[in-house]
Amino acid sequence: NVTATTDTYTLSLHDALPIYSTVNSCSSTNDTSPRAIQISERRSGRVTIKQIAEKAGTSRGTVDRVLNGRGNVNPELAKRILDIAERERYQPNQLAQALIRSRQRTHIGMVIPSVGNPFFDEVLRGAQSRARKLSSYGTTLTIREIKGYDAATQLQAMRRLVAEGVDALAVMPLDVPEVAEYLQSLPIPVVTVNTDIDVDRVAFIGCDYYNSGMITGDLAQFMLNGRGRVAAVIGSTNVRGHMDRVRGLRTALEGTPEITVDAVLENQDDDDVSYQVLRAYLADHTPDMVCFAAAGIDGGMRAILESGKNIRVLAVDGTEAVLRYMEEGRIAATVTQEPFAQGDEAVRVLFDYIHTGRRPAAGVVYTHNRVRVRHSQ
């Protein structure tokens, strides 16, 4: 069993990280995100952006960024600009109107199983970066980090954030009834991150796992030349994304009946568990390929190498361990999913929903699945 732990930290207004500038989104052209909104300078009867800039002693571009929530602006200057816009009755777009009218603080909570799982480092960095860009509007982000896939631990972390009064919640949810029931009961907006669940949420932010699995299946067909036995390694059957990858893998292999998925092994996204599970499996079995569909890859690779067996390997994500084994020629390819964008978009979508009431088209923001090989740039 994996022991679950909890860690907490809150971002302060003055923290600083590089700004992320691109993301893939299936949002419609009606997207009202701070990045997408383009304010046109128009009179509202009293004041223009140019006049606000003159009164605030700054540039028109800075005023535009403040009114649209784009980029980092000194908090004192941002407050001065919003005060002038409010006093002069400037009428900008819907988002800026909401910001000026409410001037409320927005507290977003996030629960993520990042302890011991390096994949989530980039998810957290993306969330932190977006929160800092929105800090001028009083936005704070509290992250509750947990380890593994224990439903009781995840529920405890979510309940603590709700008790602290968060205005919205981003979570990588376990696909189990008790988590679904709790999320469905919440009176605050919820975004699911990295993997989804059947609840009334604002949006799902993450990759298309089924497609990711199909890409892995395509690679397996090519590498195995139409014949072979495959063992898939996932984190947990209670994570929908992991199971969707296996479904996609099986679907891609349907046209090649001589390639079979003989085992699906669970490792709780933990290197030590992954090592033990694969070591035990390889003692009695010799698959032609191991397809990692989740984390725990470093531990799993140690077991494969210790077995001394000639096993081809496909992986997911671009963690340090995966890239190292690719450089050594031990992992043939990996399918990545833009983790930074997932964290960034989770905070952005919740902020936009709180202030405009709008959500992404179809309630989904997909990040790209991309194949990476040893010499990929």
Residue pairs with C-beta under 8 A, 6 or more apart in sequence:
2 147
2 148
2 150
2 268
2 270
2 273
3 147
3 148
4 146
4 147
4 148
4 150
4 153
5 115
5 146
5 147
6 144
6 145
6 146
6 153
6 156
6 157
7 115
7 144
7 145
8 142
8 143
8 144
8 145
9 142
9 143
10 140
10 141
10 142
10 143
11 128
11 131
11 132
11 135
11 140
11 141
11 142
13 75
13 135
13 140
15 128
15 132
15 135
16 72
16 132
17 125
17 128
17 129
17 132
18 129
19 71
19 72
19 129
19 133
20 126
20 129
20 130
20 340
20 341
20 344
22 341
23 338
23 341
23 344
23 345
23 365
23 367
24 338
24 341
24 365
24 366
24 367
24 368
25 31
25 345
25 360
25 365
25 366
26 360
26 361
26 362
26 364
26 365
26 366
27 33
27 36
27 360
27 361
27 365
28 360
28 361
30 358
30 361
31 358
31 360
32 93
32 94
32 95
32 352
32 356
32 358
33 348
33 349
33 352
34 68
34 69
34 70
34 95
34 133
34 134
34 348
34 351
34 352
35 70
35 348
37 68
37 93
37 95
37 96
38 68
39 49
39 64
39 67
39 68
39 92
39 93
39 96
41 48
41 49
41 50
41 60
42 48
44 89
44 90
44 91
45 89
45 91
46 88
46 89
46 90
47 84
47 85
47 88
47 89
47 90
48 90
49 60
49 63
49 64
49 67
49 90
50 60
51 88
52 63
52 81
52 84
52 85
52 88
52 90
53 59
53 60
53 62
53 63
55 84
55 88
56 62
56 63
56 77
56 80
56 81
56 84
58 77
58 81
62 73
62 77
62 81
63 81
64 70
65 71
65 73
66 73
66 77
66 78
66 81
66 82
66 136
67 81
67 85
67 92
67 93
67 96
67 99
68 93
68 95
68 96
69 95
69 96
69 99
69 133
69 134
69 136
69 137
69 351
70 133
71 133
72 132
72 133
72 136
73 81
73 136
74 136
75 135
75 136
78 136
78 137
79 136
82 99
82 100
82 103
84 90
85 92
85 96
85 100
86 100
86 103
90 100
91 97
92 100
94 356
95 352
95 355
95 356
98 355
98 356
99 137
99 355
102 355
103 138
104 138
105 138
105 139
105 140
106 134
106 137
106 138
106 139
106 140
106 167
106 168
106 351
106 354
106 355
107 139
107 140
107 142
107 164
107 165
107 166
107 167
107 168
108 131
108 139
108 140
108 141
108 142
108 166
108 167
108 168
108 169
108 170
108 347
108 350
108 351
109 141
109 142
109 143
109 144
109 158
109 161
109 162
109 164
109 166
109 168
109 169
109 170
110 127
110 141
110 142
110 143
110 144
110 169
110 170
110 171
110 193
110 346
110 347
111 143
111 144
111 146
111 154
111 157
111 158
111 161
111 169
111 170
111 171
111 172
112 120
112 123
112 124
112 143
112 144
112 145
112 146
112 171
112 172
112 193
112 194
113 120
113 145
113 146
113 147
113 148
113 149
113 154
113 172
113 269
114 120
114 121
114 123
114 124
114 145
114 146
115 145
115 146
115 147
115 148
116 147
116 148
116 269
116 270
116 271
117 147
117 269
117 270
117 295
118 295
118 319
118 320
118 321
119 269
119 295
119 317
119 319
119 339
120 339
121 339
122 339
122 340
122 343
123 193
123 194
123 339
123 340
123 342
123 343
124 143
124 145
124 343
125 340
125 343
126 339
126 340
126 341
126 342
126 343
126 344
126 345
126 346
127 141
127 143
127 170
127 343
127 344
127 346
127 347
128 141
128 143
128 343
129 340
129 343
129 344
130 343
130 344
130 345
130 346
130 347
130 348
130 351
131 139
131 140
131 141
131 347
134 347
134 348
134 351
137 351
139 347
139 351
141 347
142 161
142 164
142 166
144 157
144 158
144 160
144 161
146 153
146 154
146 157
147 153
147 270
148 268
148 269
148 270
149 174
149 235
149 236
149 238
149 239
149 268
149 269
151 174
151 176
151 178
151 179
151 238
154 171
154 173
154 174
154 179
155 178
155 179
155 182
158 169
158 171
158 182
158 183
159 182
161 169
162 169
162 186
162 188
166 188
167 188
167 189
167 354
168 188
168 189
168 190
168 191
168 202
168 350
168 353
168 354
169 183
169 186
169 188
169 189
169 190
169 191
170 190
170 191
170 192
170 193
170 205
170 346
170 347
170 350
171 183
171 190
171 191
171 192
171 193
172 192
172 193
172 194
172 195
173 179
173 180
173 183
173 192
173 195
173 196
173 197
173 199
174 197
174 236
174 238
174 239
175 195
175 197
175 238
175 239
175 240
175 243
176 238
179 197
180 197
180 198
180 199
183 190
183 197
183 199
183 201
184 199
184 200
189 201
189 202
189 350
189 353
189 354
190 199
190 200
190 201
190 202
191 201
191 202
191 203
191 204
191 205
191 346
191 349
191 350
192 199
192 201
192 203
192 204
192 205
192 206
193 204
193 205
193 206
193 342
193 343
193 346
194 205
194 206
194 207
194 241
194 339
194 342
195 206
195 209
195 239
195 240
195 241
195 242
196 204
196 206
196 240
196 241
197 240
201 363
202 349
202 350
202 353
202 359
202 363
203 349
203 359
203 360
203 363
203 364
203 365
204 363
204 364
204 365
205 342
205 345
205 346
205 349
205 365
205 367
206 241
206 337
206 342
206 365
206 366
206 367
207 241
207 337
207 338
207 342
207 366
207 367
207 368
207 369
208 366
208 369
209 240
209 241
209 242
209 244
209 245
209 248
210 244
210 245
210 247
210 248
210 251
211 248
211 369
212 244
212 245
212 248
212 316
212 335
212 337
212 369
213 244
213 245
213 246
213 247
213 248
213 249
213 250
213 251
213 252
213 293
214 248
214 249
214 251
214 252
215 248
215 252
215 335
215 369
215 371
216 245
216 248
216 249
216 252
216 291
216 293
216 314
216 316
216 335
217 248
217 249
217 250
217 251
217 252
217 253
218 252
219 314
219 332
219 333
219 371
220 228
220 230
220 249
220 252
220 253
220 259
220 289
220 291
220 314
221 252
221 253
221 256
221 259
223 289
223 312
223 314
223 332
224 230
224 259
224 288
224 289
224 312
226 256
226 258
226 259
227 258
227 259
228 258
228 259
228 260
228 287
228 288
228 289
229 259
229 260
229 262
229 286
229 287
229 288
229 289
230 249
230 253
230 259
230 260
230 261
230 262
230 287
230 288
230 289
230 290
230 291
231 261
231 262
231 263
231 264
231 265
231 281
231 285
231 287
231 289
231 290
231 291
232 245
232 246
232 249
232 261
232 263
232 264
232 265
232 290
232 291
232 292
232 293
233 264
233 265
233 266
233 267
233 274
233 277
233 278
233 290
233 291
233 292
233 293
233 294
233 296
233 300
234 242
234 243
234 245
234 246
234 264
234 265
234 266
234 267
234 293
234 294
235 242
235 266
235 267
235 268
235 269
235 293
235 294
235 295
235 296
236 242
236 266
236 268
236 269
236 294
237 243
237 264
237 266
239 294
242 293
242 294
245 293
245 294
245 316
246 261
246 264
246 293
249 261
249 291
249 293
250 261
253 259
253 260
253 261
262 285
262 287
263 281
263 285
263 287
265 277
265 278
265 281
266 277
267 273
267 274
267 277
267 278
267 294
267 295
267 296
267 299
267 300
268 296
269 294
269 295
269 296
270 295
270 296
270 299
271 296
271 297
271 298
271 299
271 300
272 299
273 296
273 299
274 296
274 297
274 298
274 299
274 300
274 303
275 299
275 300
275 302
275 303
276 299
276 303
277 300
277 303
278 290
278 299
278 300
278 303
278 304
279 303
279 306
279 307
282 303
282 304
282 307
282 309
282 311
283 307
286 309
286 311
287 311
288 311
288 312
289 311
289 312
289 313
289 314
290 300
290 304
290 311
290 312
290 313
290 314
291 313
291 314
291 315
292 300
292 313
292 314
292 315
292 316
293 316
294 316
295 317
295 319
297 315
297 317
297 319
297 321
297 322
297 325
297 331
298 321
301 313
301 321
301 325
301 330
301 331
304 311
304 313
304 330
305 330
312 332
313 325
313 330
313 331
313 332
314 331
314 332
314 333
314 334
314 335
315 322
315 325
315 326
315 331
315 333
315 334
315 335
316 322
316 334
316 335
316 336
316 337
317 334
317 335
317 336
317 337
317 339
318 334
318 336
318 372
322 331
322 334
325 331
326 332
326 333
326 334
326 372
326 373
326 374
327 374
329 374
332 373
333 371
333 372
333 373
334 371
334 372
335 369
335 370
335 371
335 372
336 369
336 370
336 371
336 372
337 367
337 368
337 369
337 370
338 367
338 368
338 370
339 367
341 367
342 367
345 365
345 367
349 359
349 360
349 365
352 358
353 359
